[in-house]
Amino acid sequence: MRSNDDLRYMMREAMRLRDEWAEWITDPDCNTRELKAEAVRNYNALRGVVQTLQWVMEFPGVQDPLY
């Protein structure tokens, strides 16, 4: 089992990457359907990662990530 410090590090990293993908979605260089689709897909996947890590660490108000 991972330590709380490991989980917090992973969550910070996932949040950083999620935010980078969110910026890329609105970037003028992200101008094709394929690039937008990749950015949105990665952004949404990282949202799920963050929610799951928050749920595992029992953050208040975080619902079960499967529902």
CORWONOR-V381354 format. One record per residue. RES is the residue in one small letter. PHI is phi in radians with two decimals (none if undefined). PSI is psi in degrees with one decimal (999 if undefined). Layout:
[[RES,PHI,PSI] [RES,PHI,PSI]]
This chain:
[[m,none,140.6] [r,-1.33,151.3] [s,-1.36,162.9] [n,-1.04,-36.7] [d,-1.11,-42.1] [d,-1.07,-44.4] [l,-1.12,-41.8] [r,-1.14,-39.4] [y,-1.09,-46.6] [m,-1.07,-39.1] [m,-1.16,-44.0] [r,-1.06,-42.3] [e,-1.14,-42.8] [a,-1.11,-39.2] [m,-1.16,-38.9] [r,-1.11,-46.5] [l,-1.13,-41.1] [r,-1.00,-44.8] [d,-1.16,-36.1] [e,-1.10,-44.0] [w,-1.15,-35.4] [a,-1.10,-40.8] [e,-1.16,-39.3] [w,-1.12,-32.9] [i,-1.02,-37.9] [t,-1.68,0.1] [d,-1.25,137.7] [p,-1.06,-25.4] [d,-1.30,-13.7] [c,-1.60,74.5] [n,-2.02,8.8] [t,-2.02,159.9] [r,-1.05,-39.3] [e,-1.14,-43.2] [l,-1.14,-42.8] [k,-1.09,-43.8] [a,-1.08,-42.5] [e,-1.11,-44.2] [a,-1.11,-45.3] [v,-1.15,-41.4] [r,-1.08,-46.2] [n,-1.20,-38.9] [y,-1.05,-48.6] [n,-1.15,-37.6] [a,-1.10,-42.2] [l,-1.24,-29.9] [r,-1.04,-42.7] [g,-1.14,-38.5] [v,-1.09,-46.5] [v,-1.09,-45.6] [q,-1.09,-41.2] [t,-1.12,-43.9] [l,-1.13,-39.6] [q,-1.11,-39.9] [w,-1.14,-43.3] [v,-1.08,-38.0] [m,-1.50,5.8] [e,1.03,44.7] [f,-1.14,140.9] [p,-1.14,138.9] [g,1.45,0.7] [v,-1.59,123.2] [q,-1.47,163.2] [d,-0.93,124.3] [p,-1.17,-12.6] [l,-1.45,-9.8] [y,-2.15,999]]
